Amino acid sequence: MTVSLAVRLAEQDPDVLRKLIDDAGPIAFAFVIVLGVVLFLLFRSMNKQMKRIDPNLPSERDGEAPGRGPGGPGPDESGNG
């Protein structure tokens, strides 16, 4: 829809399209800068969270359902399966 509007404006008067693009420049630049800052803060926060994870935690083994550690109730022992 926006593309078709821009094409129609360009067909009518090329100066209108050029002005539309020039006016969007500072806003688009500010948006990209804000997006970059947000991504930087997100990655920094994720790195902090990853450093807090205990490396001695047991990892999930193949074939085990998530949340069931060794000695936990299996499908036959719990009475549900």
N, C-alpha and C positions, 0 to 999 in steps of 0.2 A: 504494500500500500504506500509506504513512504517512498519507495523507489519510483513507483508510477507517478507520484506527485512531483518528484524531482525531475522526472523525464518531461512531464507536461510543462513544468516551469521553464525548463531548458529550451523546449520547443518554442515557447511564447517569447521569452526574453532571456538570453544567456547571461545578462548582467544580474538578473534576479537570482539565478542559481549561484553565481559566483559570490554574491553578497551573502546568501544563505550559508554557504560553506565557510566564508570568512568569519561570519558572526559565530559560528559553532566552534571555531578554533580554540578560543580561550576556555570555553566550557568543557570541551573534549579534553584539552590538556589538563585541566584541573581534575577531571574525572580519572584520568590515567594516573595522575600523581597520587590521588587519594586511594585508588585501587592498589597501587604499589606499596603505599604505607600500610594499608590493611593487610596485605599479603606478608609483608615483613613482620608485622606484629603477630600474625597467625603462626608463621614458621618459628618465631622466637618462642612463643607460648608452647607450641608442640614440642620443641626441643627440650624445654624445661620439664614438660610432662614425661617425655621419654627418659630423661635422666632420673626421674623419681621412681621408675619401675625397678623393682628388686631383681637383679640378674639371677638370683638363686631360686626364683619361682620355678616350679616344675612345668614343663611344657606339655601340651596335649599330645597324646600318642595317636598313631593311626588306628582307626577303628573305634576309638572311644568317643562317646557323645560329649559335647561341651558341658562342663560343670560336674562331670562324674570323675572323680579321682580314684586312685587305687583304694580298694576296700569299700567303695561306695556301693549302694544297692544297684544291682543290675536289673534287667527286665524280668528275669525269673524270680529274683529275690523280693522284689517290691510288691508283687501281687498284681501289678497293673498290666503285665504283658504276657 
